[in-house]
Amino acid sequence: DEVRALRNPPKLVQRTMECVCFMLGHRKQAEAWDEIRKVIRKDDFIAAVLDFDSTALSARQVDEIVKKYMSDGVTSEAVFRASKACGPLFQWAESQMSYSAVVARVAPLRAEVGLLQEQSAELREEKEAADRAVESLGDDIERFKQEYAGAIRDIDAIKVELEAVKAKVGRAETLLASLNSEQGRWEEAASGFKQQTRTVVGDSILGACFATWGGVFDHRTRHGLRVQWRLGVEALGVAFTPARDESLAEFLSKASQRLGWLGLGLPSDDLCIENAVVLERATSSAPVPGAGAGNWSARFPLVIDPAGAATRFLLAKFAPRRMAQTSFRDESFIKALASAIRFGTPLMVHDAEGLDPLVNPVLNRELHRAGGRTFIRLGGEAVDYSPNFLLVLVTRNPDATISPDLCSRVTTVNFTVTPASLEAQALGQLLRAERPDVEARRRAVLVQRGEQNVKLRGLEDQLLSTLSQVKGHILEDDSVVVALERLKKEAAEVTKEVGRTEEVMAEVRLVADRYAPLARSSAQLFQVIEQLSSLKPLYQYTVQFFLSILAAALAPPAKGDGDQDGVDGDQEDGQAISLGASKAAPSKSNSSALGKGEDVRLGWLCSRLFRLVGLRVSRGLLREDKLAFALRLAMLKLDADHDLKHASRLAALNSAPSSAHKTAGALSSREKAGKAPQSSAATPQELEWLLRAAPAPQAGAAQEAGAAGLSAPQASAVAALSAALPSCKDLARQVGVDGTGGGAALSPDWAACLFGPEPEASLPAGWMPPQDAGDPPRRALLELLALKALRPDRLVRGMERYLGAVLGPAFPWRGTAHGASALEDLGQLVSREMDSTEAAAQAAAGGRAWQEQAGAGVGAGPGRS
């Protein structure tokens, strides 16, 4: 009604109504508003709109409507604003146009659907015909199956007898094949039985001597004892295995046992393996069959364990039994001992050097029986004695005094560190800190290898047991053949696993070899520190002290205050090197990926270790011993750098073939031949010349010295140096000492050097071989040799320059870190470097006296100071 009443409608209203009329078929009436009003007044207008068929519009009409009435930015919102009644009509027109467009797009699809429906009807008829044919054929097949089953029954009846014959033949062939593979091993074992029978007495004597007396001594004394025991057995005319004195551990234990010990964390050196053999017998608490109370097969062990390796091994070994720990200094020691005896718990007692007499009845096994009860008296109290009780005494003091009385009642096992064991511990500590994934895989492989060997041995024993239990004819017993096949199959699988284990171990070894030179240098460092006691008896350093230095070298410096010891200030880039991204499985494919980053990291760790050793040890040395100790460290540092470089090159050769091919061009001729690269260390002849006294002046030396401006001792020393060392052969000619007696005048450079206040800083290098002149450590060494010959008064300064060239200008050989105060606060020093579990020697003669010594460069004492 609103639109019908309009005589002069808005433009948008008129345009909307023209569009609606056009769509309804009143195209001519859409030209004028009066005609449009007539169409609207019709009674069927609303019904025509509601029943409008969108498909009646052609595509051309749709396009015309859109272009004519819905273009020029006309929207439903604008129409709504013009007229509330026309807004819905415009929206209806828009929706009809959209629907028409959709219908136009889906028209081909509708045609295609109709065609597919026709085809589907035809195919359905064909399927019904095929189903009827299949049903007919199925009946025929069922009939043929029945006929075939009858034929098969006839064939099976014929084959039964044939299979019976083939079964016997198969058993025979399988049995022969199974036993043939074992024939070689059995023949080899049988041939070895005769040799073992002939030497079993001598081997048993050597083993008994070692198990009884060998555990208390260190590795050097054990070697001497083995030689004496071997000579004694030879004097008795008893045969023994020639190498048995060096392989007693193999004779007294099984390979599976040794591998199991390694898997429990026992170091892999010979001393620890031998000690584990002794411990295995000492920790066996089974009573002797038929013996009375108090007679047992083994004495309780007393372990001397300075490094703590044996303690960790025993705790891991007896972890299933929940070994308890206590100390003679513990107030609840008696309670812990009584509880362990009563319940059969293994008990480890620390600080064995302070033995409490209360444990004497336990060590003597003074057991009593009364009314079917076995008990022992502890301080007047009767405690039930469990046969599973085990007591292990442990001391970390390598110099602990053990009385003969105590030695007769315990089995003493000395784990005092050896170079090989310290190297193994250092390698393990390095891998745990730098490559924990490799260390975990190594331990897992060791455990797995032991399990595989034990399983393989068990399968071999089962094979022999199965053969021995055959009843009747072996070819008629299927169970025997089946058991043999199963055992052989399992043995083959175990053998393959062993092969895979070896491959994994080889891959792990590739990475471990990269850290082996640093571990070897660590052992050598401790040997040097240990030998300081030959200079002064007060210089006593424990292996824990050295291992704490190694741990400090591996630990990252504390944030905010730099390195705890003030070292490595000029090598901060090294600590930022992270191998985290490279800690994947160490295979040949990724070993080269570690590349330069790992080499730099190892070099930084090596320098940091040497600097920490120099800093902490020099603090406890007298002033006159510090320079000698630093020079020894410099020699070790050159060897360590040389070994690290050689290991890096070998790792490159062992990496992927492509990487090895690229690296081969950078290798020297020595390395391509399998030799180590040239070292920067001094040769034995150079060291001998540096350490020996200056030679006496020779005839004609005075004349040459006068011509050259040198003294007679200088001329003689230069001539002797040039004649003795090829690296210094041109020195005499350079300074004018040619050996002819005439001599020549010094050049201005040599004159300024020899007569200047600091000749060590201005020595010409023209007389050195080119390869030595380009190598800072070698150049510093040759300059030191020349300085000894020409200016021995500056030899100490020359040594300091040599230390700077090898160990770095900031190396703290005086015991004070670079940039630190000469007098460090003693409280801070002790709190940072002293372990609260160790005893600290309190040797201070007064604060002022200590300050004067510290100011003069004298250390505050040995050990931890």
C-alpha positions, 0 to 999 in steps of 0.5 A: 500500500505504501508503494502504491500510494506514491505518485512520484517515488524515489529513484531507487524505489522506482528502479526496484519496482521496474526490476520486479516487473521486468522479472515477472514478465511485465517488461513493457509496463516497467517503463512508466510508474503509472503502469508499474502501479497498475501491476502492483495493484493487481491481486495476484502480484504478491502471489506471482512474487512468491511463486516466481520460477527463477528458471524462467529467466534466460541468461541474457535476461539475468545479465540485462537485469543485473546491468540495468537495475543492480549496477552503479552501486545500488545496494539493499541498504540504500533501497531500505533507506528509500523505502521499507517496503521496497527493501525486501523486494530488492533483496528478493531480486538479488537472491533470484539473480544469484540463484539463476547464476547458480542454476546456470553453472550446475546445468551441465552437471544435471545433464551429466547426472541424468546421463549417468543414471541411464548408464547405471540402469544399464549396468545394473541389468548387466550385473544381474545377468553376471550374478546369475552366471556366477551362481551357475559357475559356483555350483560347477566349482563346488562339484569340482572341489569334491572331486579334487578333495577325493584326488588329494586324499589319494595323493596324501595317502601315497605321500605319508610313507615318503614323508616318513623316509624324508623325515629321517633323512632330514634329521640326519642332514640337519644333525650333521650340519649342526654338529659340523659347525661345532666340530672345530670349536670342540676340537680346539677345546679338546686340544687345549685341555691337554695344555691346561691339564699340564699347567693347571698346577702352576697356574693355580699356584700363581693365582693363589699367591696373587689372590692371597698376597697381591691385593695389598700392594700397588701396581709396581710391587705387584709386578715385582712379586709376579716375577718372583713367584714365576721364578719360584714356580720355575725353580720347583719344576712346575709347568705354568702358562708362560704369560700367566703372570700377566693374565692372572685376572683372566685365569681367576675370573670369567670373561662375563664377570669382567664385562659385568664389572665394567658395566657396573662402573669399574675402571678398565685398567689391569689393576682394577680388574685384578682388585675386582677378582680379589674382591669377588672372593672376599665378598663371598660369605658362604660358609665352608661345607661341613665346617663349624661356626667361625670357619668361613671361606673368605675374610672381609675386605679392606679397600684402599680407595683414594679415587673412590672408584672402588666405592662406586663399583661396590655400591653399584654391585650390591645395589640390589641388596641395598648396601648401607654406608656408615663410618667409624666416626658416625655416632650411630655406627654400632646401631648400623652394624648390629642392624646389618648383622641381624638382617644380612645387609651389606655394610660399607664402613668408611674411614677404616684407618680409625678402626673401632675395636668393637668390630674385632669379633666381627672380623674374627667371626667369633660366632656362637651357637645356642639353641639352634641360634647363631649369634655374635657379641657386640659390646656385651649384646648378643646379635643374631648373625645372618649368613648373608652379612657382608662387611666392607671396610674402606679408606681413602687414605693411600698412606694409611697404616694397616697393622699386621694384626689387622692384615691377618684378619681382612683381605686388603685390596689396594686401589691406589691409582695407576697411570692407566687407571687415572687415564681411564678415570679421566677419559670417563670424566671427560666423556660424562661432561662433554659427551654423556651420550657416548659414555652412556652408550659405552656402558650400555654396550659393555653390559650388553656384551657381557650378557651376550657372552653369557647367553652364548656360553649357556647355549653351548652348554645346552647343546651338549646337555641335549646331546647327552640326554638322547634316548634311543636312536637319535634319528628317531627323536624329533625333539633332539633335532628341534632343540638343536635347531633352536639352539643353533638359531639362537646362537646365530642371533646372539652372534649377530648381536655380538657383531652389531655390538662390536660395530657400535663399540667401534663407533663409540671408540672413534669419539673416545679416541678424540678425548684420549690424548687429553685423558693421557695428558691428565694422567701425565700431569698427575704424575708430574704433580706426584713427583714433586714430593721428590723435591720437598717432602711437604709437596703431597698431592692426592688424586682427589685434589687432581680430579677436583682440578679436572672437574673444575676445568670441565665445569662452566665458569660461574656467571657474572664473575668469570672463571672461578680461578681467574684464568682463561680470561683471554680464551673466553671464546672457547667456553662458548663452544658447545657440542650439544648439537653434535651429541648424536650417535658417534658414527662415521657419518657424523664424526666429521660433522663435529669438525673444527668446533670439537677441535677448538673445544678440546684445545680450550679444555686442554689449556684450561686444565693446564692453567688450573693445574699451574695456578693451584699447584704453584700456590703451594710451591716454594718460589725456587720450584715454581719455574721448574714446575712450569717448564715441565708443564710446558713440555707436557703441554706441547706433547698434549697439543701434538697428540690432540692435533694427531688425533684430530687428523686421524679422526678426519681420516676415519670419517666419511670417505668424502670427508677423508678425501677432502681432508687428505689434501691437507695432510702432511707426508708424515700423516699420510704415511701413518705417522704423527705430525711434527711436534713443537716439543724439544728434542732429547739433545736440545733438552740435554744441552739446555740442562747441562753446564756450559762447556769449557772454553776451547783453544782459539775461542779467545781469538774468535771471541775478541774479533766478534766482540764476545767473551771466550766462554760465549764463543765456546758455548756458541761453537758447541751449540752449533756443532751439537744441534742441527737446529742451531748450526747457523748460529755460530756463523751469524755471530761471527764464530766460524771455528777458523780462529779468525772470527768476524765482527758482530752485526748491528742487530746482534750487537744491540741484542747481546749488549742490550738490557733485554737481549731475550726480546730482540734476538735475530731469527735469521739463523733458525730453520724456516719451519722453526722460526714460524713455530712460536714454541720452537722459536722460543726454545731456540732463542732460549738455547742461544740465550744460554750460550750468549747471555746466561745471566738472562736465562730466567727471563728467557724461560719466562718468555718460553712459558709465554710462547707455550702456555700463554702470556697470562699463565699463572705459574707464580700461583697468582691468576692474571689480573688477580691480587698477589695476596688473595683472601685465604677464606675465599680460597679455602671455601672455594677449593677445600672439600669439607670431607677432607682434613685441611692442614692448619699450618699458619705461623701468624698473619703477618708472616704469611703475608710476607711470604705471599708477597714474596711469591712463596705459596701457602703450602702444598696440596689444596693451598 
